[in-house]
Amino acid sequence: MNMIEKVARAIDSTRTFGRPVPTDREMAKAAIEAMKEPTEEMKKAEDATGEVHWNYNCHICGGAKHAWECMIDTALKE
C-alpha cells in the first residue's frame, strides 16, 4: 500500500457508522498518524547521496527514523 492509500484509509476510518461526523482536525490527525510509519517504497528511496538511513542511527545523519517520528509526534500535539 502506498502512502496516499494509507492516508486515505486513515481518514476514511474516522468515518464510522453511528459516530458523529469527524471534524477536519480529527481527519487531519488520522492522516498525520498514518504517515508516522513510511511505506517500504519510502524506506528504499534514495537521496542525493544514494541512500536513506532509515531505522539506523547514523552518526552522520542522526538517524532518519527517530527524527521523522519526533516531527510527526510534535505535529500531532499541535
Secondary structure in CASP SS format (residue, H / E / C, confidence):
PFRMAT SS
TARGET T0000
AUTHOR 0000-0000-0000
METHOD secondary structure of the structure
MODEL  1
M C 1.00
N C 1.00
M H 1.00
I H 1.00
E H 1.00
K H 1.00
V H 1.00
A H 1.00
R H 1.00
A H 1.00
I H 1.00
D H 1.00
S H 1.00
T C 1.00
R C 1.00
T C 1.00
F C 1.00
G C 1.00
R C 1.00
P C 1.00
V C 1.00
P C 1.00
T C 1.00
D H 1.00
R H 1.00
E H 1.00
M H 1.00
A H 1.00
K H 1.00
A H 1.00
A H 1.00
I H 1.00
E H 1.00
A H 1.00
M C 1.00
K C 1.00
E C 1.00
P C 1.00
T C 1.00
E H 1.00
E H 1.00
M H 1.00
K H 1.00
K C 1.00
A C 1.00
E C 1.00
D C 1.00
A C 1.00
T C 1.00
G C 1.00
E C 1.00
V C 1.00
H C 1.00
W C 1.00
N C 1.00
Y C 1.00
N C 1.00
C C 1.00
H C 1.00
I C 1.00
C C 1.00
G C 1.00
G C 1.00
A H 1.00
K H 1.00
H H 1.00
A H 1.00
W H 1.00
E H 1.00
C H 1.00
M H 1.00
I H 1.00
D H 1.00
T H 1.00
A H 1.00
L H 1.00
K H 1.00
E C 1.00
END
